[in-house]
Amino acid sequence: MLIKHIIIIILGLALLACNTAGTSTNNNIRPSQSTNDVALSNLDLGMAYMKQGSFEKALEKLNRAKEADPNYSSTYNVLGLLYETLGENIKAEENFTKAIRLNSNDSKTLNNYGLFLCNQGRKDEAETVFAKAANNPLYESPELAIANAGVCFYNNNEIPKAEDYFRRALKLNSKLPSALLLMAEITFRQQDAINARGYLQRYQEVSSHTAKSLWLGIQIEQQLDNKNAVSSYSLLLKNKFPDSVEAARLREAGIR
């Protein structure tokens, strides 16, 4: 399954994933709002602690940021991500919705909230939120929200709908790694190994291989009876990801 948060920048929080795909938690998280230095410095420290997995310290800094400026939406966005990571979904949703009330056009927060809703099995609500993010004329990367919608439906096994979203995202950005990789997987499942290979090659041009992409490459090239390519992908998988689930599958299949 795709990691649950794909695309923008992950704070080392989990995912999906479809992708998969991504939470917006980098320094570009700040919307078109102004705040004070105390709030900003504590927000930055909170995000840094999240990256390190120091969640208690992160929460302390984020609460200080909130105290310094209770109307700065980015703080609530990051708090939503933190509480989601901690499995406190009620608090996560409270903070995401608070962030959106304070800044309803912040597409990065909308993306994160959409991913949260999808992870809760609320895909129809998520689709509405992703659409709002993508339709914001000030959003510089609408393809990310569109691809996240695709990941959501992919993870819910609604493949035709996922494929439609991925194609739409790739029309806006033909080099979107998450959409390319999942389109490679979808077309392979559709017994279209030639086009699956094409998507995977395009993915390789813009992103580093993962265990998942290498295993997919092995399967595609097996179907195309390209033994040299199978051997190359297999060697990379064994050397780069020896402890992965995909490497275990490779050994079980007796592929060399």
Beta strands, then each sheet from edge to edge (+ up, - down):
end
